[in-house]
């Protein structure tokens, strides 16, 4: 059942297997048939859902992607910006310092730190890492690659939320790109990251 949340947003609420993805597919195809130049974004929760929708929607103006893939691709143009790199090191400063100083006395961290020093002429300090990071990125892992600016699955979405709040122009760019945004499996998506897609 589709319920109006406000004048430009609808929530399709139905049990598993009831055809929500099919509803999205049909709605997108209906829009495309009426306006072939309309730009549409469809966010899915899994690669399987992405592949299923891609196979059933034939339009170069429809972007279908998982949340992580889309957010990574969309924000990529900002990831080499000095202010964004500065923000990364501001957010993760404590975590980086704790790892450099091996606060937890973890043997694996000590070995990794020693290896890093060997590869960088003995250098391993917060300022050295900061000055030698040319870009941050989505590392597609469950943990951050702190010394290399690598954002984990969860960290990517958190970082996207912080960027959106700090730089509203990013959200305006998203608004300018797409006339419609569909989010499949809404219930499995973090409420925080949904704010990234919900355009006021």
Secondary structure, 3 states (H helix, E strand, C coil): CEEEEECCEEEECCCCCCCHHHHHHHHHHHHHHHCCCCCEEEEECCHHHHHHHHHHCCCCCEEEEEHHHHHHHHHHHHCCCHHHHHHHHHHCHHHHHHHHCCCCCCHHHHHHHHHHHHHCCCCCCHHHHHHCCCCCEECCCCCCEHHHCEECHHHHHHHHHHHHHHCHHHHHHHHHHCCEEEECCHHHCCHHHHHHHCCC
